[in-house]
């Protein structure tokens, strides 16, 4: 027990193989981040500790007890190599006890959590004498421990080799946290755009592909679930092939000839309600079912595969349906835009301006797919995955999703006849539906603990 004139000063001690002792005080109410980033409170040299992430782990004050004793928790910050507490991989935030050992990575640096009784009068006098004014220093009040600074060390302590050549020390972080691959793809597409100047059709194809990939990457990061790239590409390619095959004619015959989905010709004026019904059958129901075929196909194919291939390839939860559904929508949007809308508007304008006008149409159509075809298909994909997750209500779930996505689709195709501004309302509504589905899918996901969009867990 400590006396009323003493307090327990908590600190981390770096366990080192040599005789040097490094101690870092934990300041009441101050969050302490450990990593290689210069903005961390405890900075580790990147060249020496390659296994440590830029922001690897954090210590937070959980509560302050009587007699100056503090309770702290340690949390992993989605590090590449994990954080270990007493040899066990840390999956959630955990409260620290006296003598606990924190290891950054399996074979990384180790810190021991300790505290010592310090006379309260000494703490006060030291703080008054040493606490700098208007600086970034966080003073510990413990003469045996290092004060923490906003930069983790004194500004004039020298420059390390990895600070001068940061690319040497980034390692896996460069690909996992710095979006290296999107950067590589961007450079590649930029070069291809330059190379196709003077060939408008090829240039438009490259621009359309790049915008579509960027839009899909946005959705992929929000979903936070790893899915093999070739499965996603197969979903896109399958929809594109269906649109270029006789299967499309069967869909058109059923939904636009047998069912009341006969869409009016451009320029033909009909009452709004009649147009809405035609668009519901001839565009909404028809196109959403067509775009759902790759999603349903992935589910059926995966049924005959052993685990874990079955889960990786098929549809086993709402996130799978969203990822495959939005990938399918990319194929639909590219074919529809590049083979129908762009050539049609290019023919309608004066010679020499067709390519420019076609490009002006291409960009908003592909970029707008996030609130258009991708939104409808992703939303329906959510319900396909939900039906797999809850098979007893499967048909009811599929019916709700199919009708809702088709209704949003039909509303977008029809509302422009009333007021162009209303397109903004419908577009925002469709985008909101998709985002809500993604958030709910992440919450329902059986693999939520591995989701890279939701892995961080706040202390309870």
C-alpha positions as a Markdown table, in Angstrom:
| # | Residue | x | y | z |
|---|---|---|---|---|
| 1 | Unk | 0.0 | 0.0 | 0.0 |
| 2 | Unk | 1.1 | 3.5 | -0.7 |
| 3 | Unk | 0.8 | 6.4 | 1.8 |
| 4 | Unk | -1.3 | 9.4 | 1.3 |
| 5 | Unk | 1.7 | 11.4 | 0.3 |
| 6 | Unk | 2.8 | 9.0 | -2.4 |
| 7 | Unk | 1.5 | 8.0 | -5.8 |
| 8 | Unk | 2.1 | 5.1 | -8.1 |
| 9 | Unk | 4.0 | 6.2 | -11.2 |
| 10 | Unk | 3.4 | 3.8 | -14.1 |
| 11 | Unk | 5.9 | 3.3 | -16.9 |
| 12 | Unk | 7.1 | 1.0 | -19.6 |
| 13 | Unk | 10.6 | -0.5 | -19.4 |
| 14 | Unk | 12.2 | -1.6 | -22.7 |
| 15 | Unk | 13.7 | -5.0 | -22.1 |
| 16 | Unk | 17.1 | -5.0 | -23.7 |
| 17 | Unk | 19.8 | -7.6 | -24.0 |
| 18 | Unk | 22.5 | -5.1 | -22.9 |
| 19 | Unk | 22.9 | -3.3 | -19.6 |
| 20 | Unk | 21.1 | -0.1 | -20.8 |
| 21 | Unk | 17.7 | 0.6 | -19.3 |
| 22 | Unk | 15.1 | 2.7 | -21.1 |
| 23 | Unk | 12.0 | 3.7 | -19.2 |
| 24 | Unk | 9.0 | 5.6 | -20.6 |
| 25 | Unk | 6.5 | 7.2 | -18.2 |
| 26 | Unk | 2.8 | 6.9 | -18.8 |
| 27 | Unk | 1.2 | 10.3 | -18.3 |
| 28 | Unk | -2.3 | 10.5 | -16.7 |
| 29 | Unk | -4.8 | 11.1 | -19.5 |
| 30 | Unk | -2.2 | 10.9 | -22.3 |
| 31 | Unk | -2.5 | 8.3 | -25.0 |
| 32 | Unk | 0.8 | 6.6 | -25.7 |
| 33 | Unk | 1.3 | 5.2 | -29.2 |
| 34 | Unk | 4.3 | 3.0 | -29.9 |
| 35 | Unk | 5.7 | 2.6 | -33.4 |
| 36 | Unk | 8.1 | 3.9 | -36.1 |
| 37 | Unk | 6.1 | 7.0 | -37.0 |
| 38 | Unk | 7.9 | 10.2 | -35.9 |
| 39 | Unk | 4.6 | 11.4 | -34.4 |
| 40 | Unk | 4.4 | 8.4 | -32.0 |
| 41 | Unk | 5.1 | 9.0 | -28.3 |
| 42 | Unk | 7.5 | 6.1 | -28.1 |
| 43 | Unk | 9.5 | 5.9 | -31.4 |
| 44 | Unk | 11.4 | 2.8 | -32.4 |
| 45 | Unk | 14.1 | 2.9 | -35.0 |
| 46 | Unk | 12.8 | 1.5 | -38.3 |
| 47 | Unk | 16.2 | 0.1 | -39.3 |
| 48 | Unk | 16.6 | -1.9 | -36.1 |
| 49 | Unk | 12.9 | -2.9 | -35.7 |
| 50 | Unk | 11.6 | -3.8 | -39.1 |
| 51 | Unk | 8.8 | -5.9 | -37.8 |
| 52 | Unk | 7.3 | -2.9 | -36.0 |
| 53 | Unk | 4.5 | -1.0 | -37.8 |
| 54 | Unk | 4.5 | 2.8 | -38.1 |
| 55 | Unk | 1.7 | 2.9 | -35.5 |
| 56 | Unk | 1.9 | -0.5 | -33.9 |
| 57 | Unk | 0.2 | -0.4 | -30.5 |
| 58 | Unk | -1.4 | 2.1 | -28.1 |
| 59 | Unk | -1.8 | 2.4 | -24.3 |
| 60 | Unk | -4.8 | 4.2 | -23.0 |
| 61 | Unk | -5.8 | 5.1 | -19.5 |
| 62 | Unk | -8.8 | 3.1 | -18.4 |
| 63 | Unk | -9.5 | 4.5 | -15.0 |
| 64 | Unk | -7.8 | 6.3 | -12.1 |
| 65 | Unk | -8.1 | 4.6 | -8.7 |
| 66 | Unk | -7.4 | 5.9 | -5.2 |
| 67 | Unk | -3.9 | 6.4 | -4.0 |
| 68 | Unk | -2.8 | 7.6 | -7.4 |
| 69 | Unk | -3.0 | 4.1 | -9.0 |
| 70 | Unk | -3.9 | 4.1 | -12.7 |
| 71 | Unk | -5.4 | 1.3 | -14.8 |
| 72 | Unk | -4.1 | 1.0 | -18.4 |
| 73 | Unk | -5.1 | -1.0 | -21.4 |
| 74 | Unk | -3.1 | -1.9 | -24.4 |
| 75 | Unk | -4.6 | -2.2 | -28.0 |
| 76 | Unk | -3.1 | -3.3 | -31.3 |
| 77 | Unk | -3.4 | -0.7 | -34.0 |
| 78 | Unk | -4.0 | -3.2 | -36.9 |
| 79 | Unk | -0.3 | -3.8 | -37.1 |
| 80 | Unk | 1.2 | -6.0 | -39.8 |
| 81 | Unk | 2.9 | -8.5 | -37.4 |
| 82 | Unk | 0.6 | -8.3 | -34.4 |
| 83 | Unk | 1.0 | -7.3 | -30.7 |
| 84 | Unk | 1.6 | -10.0 | -28.0 |
| 85 | Unk | 0.8 | -9.7 | -24.3 |
| 86 | Unk | 2.7 | -12.3 | -22.2 |
| 87 | Unk | 3.3 | -14.4 | -25.3 |
| 88 | Unk | -0.3 | -14.4 | -26.4 |
| 89 | Unk | -1.5 | -12.7 | -29.6 |
| 90 | Unk | -3.6 | -9.6 | -28.6 |
| 91 | Unk | -7.0 | -9.8 | -30.4 |
| 92 | Unk | -8.8 | -7.1 | -28.4 |
| 93 | Unk | -7.8 | -4.4 | -26.0 |
| 94 | Unk | -6.6 | -5.9 | -22.6 |
| 95 | Unk | -6.0 | -4.4 | -19.2 |
| 96 | Unk | -2.4 | -4.4 | -18.1 |
| 97 | Unk | -1.2 | -5.9 | -14.8 |
| 98 | Unk | 2.1 | -5.3 | -13.0 |
| 99 | Unk | 4.9 | -7.2 | -14.8 |
| 100 | Unk | 3.0 | -7.8 | -18.0 |
| 101 | Unk | 5.3 | -8.0 | -21.1 |
| 102 | Unk | 4.2 | -6.4 | -24.4 |
| 103 | Unk | 5.9 | -7.7 | -27.5 |
| 104 | Unk | 5.6 | -5.9 | -30.9 |
| 105 | Unk | 5.6 | -8.7 | -33.4 |
| 106 | Unk | 6.6 | -12.3 | -32.5 |
| 107 | Unk | 10.3 | -11.5 | -32.2 |
| 108 | Unk | 10.1 | -7.8 | -31.8 |
| 109 | Unk | 11.0 | -5.4 | -28.9 |
| 110 | Unk | 9.6 | -6.1 | -25.5 |
| 111 | Unk | 8.2 | -3.7 | -22.9 |
| 112 | Unk | 7.5 | -4.5 | -19.3 |
| 113 | Unk | 4.6 | -2.7 | -17.6 |
| 114 | Unk | 5.7 | -1.5 | -14.2 |
| 115 | Unk | 5.1 | 1.2 | -11.5 |
| 116 | Unk | 6.8 | 2.5 | -8.5 |
| 117 | Unk | 5.8 | 4.6 | -5.5 |
| 118 | Unk | 7.0 | 8.2 | -5.8 |
| 119 | Unk | 6.6 | 10.8 | -3.0 |
| 120 | Unk | 3.9 | 13.3 | -3.9 |
| 121 | Unk | 6.0 | 16.3 | -2.8 |
| 122 | Unk | 8.8 | 15.2 | -5.2 |
| 123 | Unk | 6.4 | 14.9 | -8.1 |
| 124 | Unk | 5.0 | 18.3 | -7.5 |
| 125 | Unk | 8.4 | 20.0 | -7.1 |
| 126 | Unk | 9.9 | 18.2 | -10.1 |
| 127 | Unk | 6.9 | 19.2 | -12.2 |
| 128 | Unk | 7.1 | 22.8 | -11.2 |
| 129 | Unk | 10.8 | 22.9 | -11.9 |
| 130 | Unk | 11.0 | 21.1 | -15.1 |
| 131 | Unk | 7.6 | 21.4 | -16.9 |
| 132 | Unk | 8.3 | 23.5 | -20.0 |
| 133 | Unk | 5.9 | 26.1 | -21.0 |
| 134 | Unk | 4.3 | 26.2 | -24.5 |
| 135 | Unk | 6.1 | 23.1 | -25.7 |
| 136 | Unk | 5.2 | 19.7 | -27.0 |
| 137 | Unk | 6.8 | 17.9 | -24.0 |
| 138 | Unk | 4.7 | 15.6 | -21.8 |
| 139 | Unk | 6.6 | 15.6 | -18.5 |
| 140 | Unk | 6.4 | 12.4 | -16.5 |
| 141 | Unk | 7.4 | 13.7 | -13.0 |
| 142 | Unk | 9.6 | 10.6 | -12.6 |
| 143 | Unk | 13.3 | 11.3 | -12.4 |
| 144 | Unk | 14.2 | 7.8 | -13.4 |
| 145 | Unk | 12.1 | 7.7 | -16.6 |
| 146 | Unk | 12.3 | 9.4 | -19.9 |
| 147 | Unk | 9.9 | 12.2 | -20.6 |
| 148 | Unk | 7.8 | 11.7 | -23.7 |
| 149 | Unk | 7.8 | 14.3 | -26.4 |
| 150 | Unk | 5.5 | 14.8 | -29.3 |
| 151 | Unk | 8.4 | 13.6 | -31.5 |
| 152 | Unk | 9.4 | 10.8 | -29.2 |
| 153 | Unk | 12.9 | 12.2 | -28.8 |
| 154 | Unk | 14.8 | 15.5 | -28.6 |
| 155 | Unk | 14.7 | 17.4 | -31.9 |
| 156 | Unk | 18.6 | 17.6 | -32.0 |
| 157 | Unk | 19.2 | 13.9 | -31.3 |
| 158 | Unk | 20.4 | 13.3 | -34.8 |
| 159 | Unk | 18.9 | 11.8 | -38.0 |
| 160 | Unk | 18.8 | 8.1 | -38.6 |
| 161 | Unk | 19.6 | 6.4 | -41.9 |
| 162 | Unk | 16.0 | 5.3 | -42.4 |
| 163 | Unk | 14.7 | 8.8 | -41.8 |
| 164 | Unk | 16.9 | 10.0 | -44.7 |
| 165 | Unk | 15.8 | 7.0 | -46.9 |
| 166 | Unk | 12.3 | 6.1 | -45.6 |
| 167 | Unk | 11.6 | 3.7 | -48.5 |
| 168 | Unk | 14.1 | 1.2 | -47.0 |
| 169 | Unk | 12.2 | 0.8 | -43.7 |
| 170 | Unk | 8.6 | 0.9 | -44.9 |
| 171 | Unk | 8.5 | -2.8 | -45.9 |
| 172 | Unk | 5.1 | -4.4 | -45.9 |
| 173 | Unk | 3.4 | -1.1 | -44.9 |
| 174 | Unk | 4.1 | 0.2 | -48.3 |
| 175 | Unk | 1.7 | -2.2 | -49.9 |
| 176 | Unk | -0.8 | -2.7 | -47.1 |
| 177 | Unk | -1.2 | 0.8 | -45.8 |
| 178 | Unk | 0.2 | 3.2 | -48.5 |
| 179 | Unk | -1.9 | 1.9 | -51.4 |
| 180 | Unk | 1.1 | 1.0 | -53.5 |
| 181 | Unk | -0.8 | -1.1 | -56.0 |
| 182 | Unk | -3.4 | 1.5 | -56.8 |
| 183 | Unk | -0.5 | 3.9 | -57.4 |
| 184 | Unk | 1.1 | 1.4 | -59.7 |
| 185 | Unk | -2.1 | 0.9 | -61.6 |
| 186 | Unk | -2.7 | 4.7 | -61.9 |
| 187 | Unk | 0.8 | 5.2 | -63.4 |
| 188 | Unk | 0.2 | 2.3 | -65.8 |
| 189 | Unk | -3.1 | 3.8 | -67.0 |
| 190 | Unk | -1.7 | 7.2 | -67.3 |
| 191 | Unk | 1.0 | 5.9 | -69.6 |
| 192 | Unk | -1.6 | 4.0 | -71.6 |
| 193 | Unk | -3.7 | 7.2 | -72.0 |
| 194 | Unk | -0.7 | 9.0 | -73.3 |
| 195 | Unk | 0.0 | 6.2 | -75.7 |
| 196 | Unk | -3.5 | 6.2 | -77.2 |
| 197 | Unk | -3.7 | 9.9 | -77.9 |
| 198 | Unk | -5.2 | 10.1 | -81.4 |
| 199 | Unk | -7.0 | 6.9 | -81.1 |
| 200 | Unk | -10.3 | 8.0 | -79.4 |
| 201 | Unk | -12.0 | 4.7 | -79.1 |
| 202 | Unk | -9.1 | 3.0 | -77.4 |
| 203 | Unk | -8.5 | 6.0 | -75.2 |
| 204 | Unk | -12.1 | 6.1 | -74.1 |
| 205 | Unk | -11.9 | 2.4 | -73.2 |
| 206 | Unk | -8.8 | 3.0 | -71.1 |
| 207 | Unk | -10.3 | 6.0 | -69.3 |
| 208 | Unk | -13.5 | 4.0 | -68.7 |
| 209 | Unk | -11.6 | 1.0 | -67.2 |
| 210 | Unk | -9.6 | 3.3 | -64.9 |
| 211 | Unk | -12.6 | 5.1 | -63.6 |
| 212 | Unk | -14.5 | 1.9 | -63.1 |
| 213 | Unk | -11.6 | 0.4 | -61.2 |
| 214 | Unk | -11.3 | 3.5 | -59.0 |
| 215 | Unk | -15.1 | 3.3 | -58.2 |
| 216 | Unk | -14.9 | -0.4 | -57.4 |
| 217 | Unk | -11.8 | 0.1 | -55.2 |
| 218 | Unk | -13.8 | 2.6 | -53.1 |
| 219 | Unk | -16.6 | 0.0 | -52.6 |
| 220 | Unk | -14.0 | -2.8 | -51.9 |
| 221 | Unk | -12.3 | -0.8 | -49.1 |
| 222 | Unk | -15.6 | 0.0 | -47.5 |
| 223 | Unk | -16.7 | -3.7 | -47.5 |
| 224 | Unk | -13.4 | -4.7 | -45.9 |
| 225 | Unk | -13.4 | -8.3 | -46.9 |
| 226 | Unk | -10.7 | -10.0 | -49.0 |
| 227 | Unk | -12.1 | -11.7 | -52.1 |
| 228 | Unk | -9.8 | -13.2 | -54.8 |
| 229 | Unk | -9.3 | -10.7 | -57.6 |
| 230 | Unk | -10.0 | -13.3 | -60.3 |
| 231 | Unk | -13.4 | -14.1 | -58.8 |
| 232 | Unk | -14.4 | -10.4 | -59.0 |
| 233 | Unk | -13.0 | -10.1 | -62.5 |
| 234 | Unk | -15.0 | -13.2 | -63.5 |
| 235 | Unk | -18.2 | -11.6 | -62.3 |
| 236 | Unk | -17.5 | -8.5 | -64.4 |
| 237 | Unk | -16.5 | -10.5 | -67.5 |
| 238 | Unk | -19.5 | -12.8 | -67.2 |
| 239 | Unk | -22.0 | -9.9 | -67.2 |
| 240 | Unk | -20.2 | -8.4 | -70.2 |
| 241 | Unk | -20.4 | -11.7 | -72.1 |
| 242 | Unk | -24.1 | -12.1 | -71.3 |
| 243 | Unk | -24.8 | -8.7 | -72.8 |
| 244 | Unk | -23.0 | -9.7 | -76.0 |
| 245 | Unk | -24.7 | -13.1 | -76.2 |
| 246 | Unk | -28.2 | -14.3 | -77.3 |
| 247 | Unk | -29.1 | -14.6 | -73.6 |
| 248 | Unk | -29.8 | -10.8 | -73.7 |
| 249 | Unk | -32.5 | -11.3 | -76.4 |
| 250 | Unk | -34.3 | -13.8 | -74.2 |
| 251 | Unk | -34.4 | -11.4 | -71.3 |
| 252 | Unk | -35.7 | -8.6 | -73.6 |
| 253 | Unk | -38.4 | -10.9 | -75.0 |
| 254 | Unk | -39.6 | -11.9 | -71.5 |
| 255 | Unk | -39.5 | -8.6 | -69.8 |
| 256 | Unk | -40.3 | -6.2 | -72.6 |
| 257 | Unk | -42.6 | -8.2 | -74.8 |
| 258 | Unk | -44.4 | -10.6 | -72.5 |
| 259 | Unk | -44.3 | -8.4 | -69.4 |
| 260 | Unk | -45.3 | -4.7 | -69.6 |
| 261 | Unk | -41.8 | -3.5 | -69.9 |
| 262 | Unk | -41.9 | -2.0 | -73.4 |
| 263 | Unk | -39.6 | 1.0 | -73.0 |
| 264 | Unk | -40.6 | 4.0 | -75.2 |
| 265 | Unk | -38.2 | 5.3 | -77.9 |
| 266 | Unk | -36.1 | 8.4 | -77.2 |
| 267 | Unk | -38.2 | 11.5 | -77.6 |
| 268 | Unk | -41.5 | 9.6 | -77.2 |
| 269 | Unk | -43.6 | 11.2 | -74.5 |
| 270 | Unk | -45.9 | 9.1 | -72.2 |
| 271 | Unk | -47.4 | 9.7 | -68.7 |
| 272 | Unk | -45.0 | 9.3 | -65.8 |
| 273 | Unk | -46.9 | 6.4 | -64.2 |
| 274 | Unk | -46.9 | 4.5 | -67.5 |
| 275 | Unk | -43.2 | 5.2 | -67.9 |
| 276 | Unk | -42.4 | 4.1 | -64.4 |
| 277 | Unk | -44.1 | 0.8 | -64.9 |
| 278 | Unk | -42.3 | 0.2 | -68.2 |
| 279 | Unk | -39.0 | 1.0 | -66.6 |
| 280 | Unk | -39.7 | -1.2 | -63.6 |
| 281 | Unk | -40.2 | -4.3 | -65.8 |
| 282 | Unk | -38.1 | -3.4 | -68.8 |
| 283 | Unk | -35.1 | -2.0 | -66.9 |
| 284 | Unk | -35.3 | -2.6 | -63.2 |
| 285 | Unk | -36.5 | -6.3 | -63.0 |
| 286 | Unk | -34.7 | -7.3 | -66.2 |
| 287 | Unk | -31.3 | -5.7 | -65.7 |
| 288 | Unk | -31.1 | -6.5 | -62.0 |
| 289 | Unk | -31.8 | -10.1 | -62.6 |
| 290 | Unk | -29.3 | -10.2 | -65.4 |
| 291 | Unk | -26.5 | -8.6 | -63.2 |
| 292 | Unk | -27.4 | -11.1 | -60.4 |
| 293 | Unk | -26.6 | -14.1 | -62.6 |
| 294 | Unk | -22.8 | -14.1 | -61.8 |
| 295 | Unk | -23.6 | -13.8 | -58.1 |
| 296 | Unk | -26.0 | -16.7 | -58.1 |
| 297 | Unk | -23.6 | -18.6 | -60.3 |
| 298 | Unk | -20.7 | -18.2 | -57.9 |
| 299 | Unk | -22.9 | -19.5 | -55.1 |
| 300 | Unk | -23.9 | -22.6 | -57.0 |
| 301 | Unk | -20.4 | -23.4 | -58.3 |
| 302 | Unk | -18.9 | -23.1 | -54.8 |
| 303 | Unk | -21.4 | -25.6 | -53.4 |
| 304 | Unk | -19.4 | -28.4 | -54.8 |
| 305 | Unk | -16.0 | -27.2 | -53.5 |
| 306 | Unk | -14.3 | -28.1 | -50.2 |
| 307 | Unk | -13.8 | -25.6 | -47.5 |
| 308 | Unk | -12.1 | -23.1 | -47.3 |
| 309 | Unk | -12.3 | -22.7 | -51.1 |
| 310 | Unk | -16.1 | -22.8 | -50.9 |
| 311 | Unk | -16.2 | -19.7 | -48.6 |
| 312 | Unk | -13.5 | -17.8 | -50.5 |
| 313 | Unk | -15.1 | -18.2 | -54.0 |
| 314 | Unk | -18.8 | -18.5 | -53.3 |
| 315 | Unk | -21.5 | -16.4 | -51.6 |
| 316 | Unk | -21.8 | -17.1 | -47.9 |
| 317 | Unk | -22.6 | -13.8 | -46.3 |
| 318 | Unk | -23.9 | -10.3 | -47.4 |
| 319 | Unk | -20.4 | -8.9 | -48.0 |
| 320 | Unk | -19.8 | -11.6 | -50.6 |
| 321 | Unk | -23.0 | -10.7 | -52.4 |
| 322 | Unk | -22.1 | -6.9 | -52.4 |
| 323 | Unk | -18.6 | -7.5 | -53.7 |
| 324 | Unk | -19.7 | -9.8 | -56.6 |
| 325 | Unk | -22.8 | -7.7 | -57.3 |
| 326 | Unk | -20.9 | -4.4 | -57.7 |
| 327 | Unk | -18.3 | -6.2 | -59.8 |
| 328 | Unk | -21.0 | -7.5 | -62.1 |
| 329 | Unk | -22.4 | -3.9 | -62.4 |
| 330 | Unk | -19.0 | -2.8 | -63.7 |
| 331 | Unk | -19.2 | -5.1 | -66.6 |
| 332 | Unk | -22.8 | -4.0 | -67.4 |
| 333 | Unk | -21.9 | -0.3 | -67.2 |
| 334 | Unk | -18.8 | -0.6 | -69.4 |
| 335 | Unk | -20.7 | -2.5 | -72.2 |
| 336 | Unk | -23.8 | -0.3 | -72.0 |
| 337 | Unk | -21.7 | 2.9 | -72.1 |
| 338 | Unk | -19.1 | 2.0 | -74.6 |
| 339 | Unk | -21.2 | 0.1 | -77.1 |
| 340 | Unk | -24.5 | 2.0 | -76.8 |
| 341 | Unk | -24.6 | 5.4 | -75.3 |
| 342 | Unk | -21.2 | 6.8 | -76.4 |
| 343 | Unk | -21.5 | 5.7 | -80.0 |
| 344 | Unk | -25.1 | 6.9 | -80.2 |
| 345 | Unk | -24.4 | 10.4 | -78.9 |
| 346 | Unk | -21.3 | 10.7 | -81.1 |
| 347 | Unk | -23.3 | 10.1 | -84.2 |
| 348 | Unk | -25.8 | 12.8 | -83.2 |
| 349 | Unk | -23.3 | 15.7 | -83.1 |
| 350 | Unk | -21.3 | 17.4 | -85.8 |
| 351 | Unk | -18.3 | 15.5 | -87.2 |
| 352 | Unk | -15.1 | 16.3 | -85.2 |
| 353 | Unk | -16.9 | 16.9 | -82.0 |
| 354 | Unk | -18.3 | 13.4 | -81.5 |
| 355 | Unk | -15.3 | 12.1 | -79.6 |
| 356 | Unk | -15.3 | 15.0 | -77.2 |
| 357 | Unk | -19.0 | 14.7 | -76.5 |
| 358 | Unk | -18.7 | 11.0 | -76.1 |
| 359 | Unk | -16.0 | 11.5 | -73.5 |
| 360 | Unk | -18.1 | 14.0 | -71.7 |
| 361 | Unk | -20.9 | 11.4 | -71.4 |
| 362 | Unk | -18.5 | 8.5 | -70.6 |
| 363 | Unk | -17.0 | 10.1 | -67.4 |
| 364 | Unk | -20.3 | 10.8 | -65.5 |
| 365 | Unk | -21.8 | 7.5 | -66.6 |
| 366 | Unk | -18.9 | 5.4 | -65.3 |
| 367 | Unk | -18.2 | 7.5 | -62.2 |
| 368 | Unk | -21.9 | 7.7 | -61.4 |
| 369 | Unk | -22.2 | 4.0 | -61.3 |
| 370 | Unk | -21.5 | 4.1 | -57.6 |
| 371 | Unk | -24.9 | 5.7 | -57.2 |
| 372 | Unk | -26.4 | 3.8 | -60.2 |
| 373 | Unk | -25.8 | 0.3 | -61.4 |
| 374 | Unk | -23.3 | -0.6 | -58.6 |
| 375 | Unk | -25.7 | 0.7 | -56.0 |
| 376 | Unk | -28.6 | -1.4 | -57.3 |
| 377 | Unk | -26.6 | -4.5 | -57.9 |
| 378 | Unk | -24.7 | -4.2 | -54.6 |
| 379 | Unk | -27.9 | -3.7 | -52.7 |
| 380 | Unk | -29.5 | -6.8 | -54.3 |
| 381 | Unk | -26.2 | -8.7 | -53.7 |
| 382 | Unk | -26.6 | -7.9 | -50.0 |
| 383 | Unk | -29.9 | -9.7 | -50.0 |
| 384 | Unk | -28.6 | -12.7 | -51.9 |
| 385 | Unk | -25.9 | -13.1 | -49.2 |
| 386 | Unk | -28.4 | -12.5 | -46.4 |
| 387 | Unk | -30.6 | -15.2 | -47.9 |
| 388 | Unk | -27.6 | -17.6 | -47.7 |
| 389 | Unk | -26.9 | -16.6 | -44.1 |
| 390 | Unk | -30.6 | -17.0 | -43.1 |
| 391 | Unk | -31.9 | -19.8 | -45.4 |
| 392 | Unk | -35.2 | -20.3 | -43.5 |
| 393 | Unk | -36.4 | -16.9 | -44.8 |
| 394 | Unk | -34.4 | -17.0 | -48.0 |
| 395 | Unk | -37.1 | -16.5 | -50.6 |
| 396 | Unk | -38.7 | -13.7 | -48.6 |
| 397 | Unk | -35.4 | -12.0 | -48.3 |
| 398 | Unk | -34.6 | -12.4 | -52.0 |
| 399 | Unk | -38.0 | -11.0 | -53.0 |
| 400 | Unk | -37.6 | -7.8 | -50.9 |
| 401 | Unk | -34.1 | -7.2 | -52.3 |
| 402 | Unk | -35.1 | -7.8 | -55.9 |
| 403 | Unk | -38.1 | -5.6 | -55.8 |
| 404 | Unk | -36.3 | -2.8 | -53.9 |
| 405 | Unk | -33.3 | -2.7 | -56.2 |
| 406 | Unk | -35.5 | -2.8 | -59.3 |
| 407 | Unk | -37.7 | 0.0 | -57.9 |
| 408 | Unk | -34.6 | 2.3 | -57.3 |
| 409 | Unk | -33.4 | 1.5 | -60.9 |
| 410 | Unk | -36.8 | 2.3 | -62.4 |
| 411 | Unk | -37.2 | 5.5 | -60.4 |
| 412 | Unk | -33.8 | 6.8 | -61.7 |
| 413 | Unk | -34.7 | 6.0 | -65.3 |
| 414 | Unk | -38.1 | 7.8 | -65.0 |
| 415 | Unk | -37.7 | 10.7 | -62.7 |
| 416 | Unk | -35.7 | 12.8 | -65.1 |
| 417 | Unk | -38.8 | 13.4 | -67.2 |
| 418 | Unk | -40.3 | 15.4 | -64.3 |
| 419 | Unk | -37.3 | 17.4 | -63.0 |
| 420 | Unk | -33.6 | 17.0 | -63.6 |
| 421 | Unk | -32.8 | 18.0 | -60.0 |
| 422 | Unk | -34.8 | 15.0 | -58.7 |
| 423 | Unk | -32.1 | 12.8 | -60.2 |
| 424 | Unk | -29.8 | 14.1 | -57.5 |
| 425 | Unk | -32.3 | 13.0 | -54.9 |
| 426 | Unk | -32.7 | 9.5 | -56.3 |
| 427 | Unk | -28.9 | 9.2 | -56.9 |
| 428 | Unk | -28.2 | 10.1 | -53.3 |
| 429 | Unk | -31.0 | 7.8 | -52.1 |
| 430 | Unk | -29.5 | 4.9 | -54.0 |
| 431 | Unk | -26.0 | 5.6 | -52.7 |
| 432 | Unk | -27.4 | 5.7 | -49.2 |
| 433 | Unk | -29.1 | 2.3 | -49.6 |
| 434 | Unk | -25.8 | 0.7 | -50.7 |
| 435 | Unk | -23.8 | 2.3 | -47.9 |
| 436 | Unk | -26.4 | 1.2 | -45.4 |
| 437 | Unk | -26.2 | -2.3 | -46.8 |
| 438 | Unk | -22.4 | -2.4 | -46.5 |
| 439 | Unk | -22.5 | -1.2 | -42.9 |
| 440 | Unk | -25.1 | -3.8 | -41.9 |
| 441 | Unk | -23.2 | -6.5 | -43.8 |
| 442 | Unk | -20.1 | -5.7 | -41.9 |
| 443 | Unk | -22.0 | -6.0 | -38.6 |
| 444 | Unk | -23.5 | -9.3 | -39.6 |
| 445 | Unk | -20.4 | -10.8 | -41.1 |
| 446 | Unk | -19.2 | -14.1 | -39.5 |
| 447 | Unk | -15.7 | -13.0 | -40.3 |
| 448 | Unk | -15.9 | -9.6 | -38.7 |
| 449 | Unk | -12.8 | -10.1 | -36.7 |
| 450 | Unk | -10.8 | -10.4 | -39.9 |
| 451 | Unk | -12.5 | -7.5 | -41.7 |
| 452 | Unk | -9.8 | -4.8 | -42.5 |
| 453 | Unk | -12.5 | -2.1 | -42.3 |
| 454 | Unk | -13.7 | -3.0 | -38.8 |
| 455 | Unk | -10.7 | -4.8 | -37.1 |
| 456 | Unk | -9.9 | -2.1 | -34.6 |
| 457 | Unk | -11.7 | -2.6 | -31.3 |
| 458 | Unk | -12.1 | 0.2 | -28.8 |
| 459 | Unk | -11.5 | -0.6 | -25.1 |
| 460 | Unk | -14.6 | -1.3 | -23.1 |
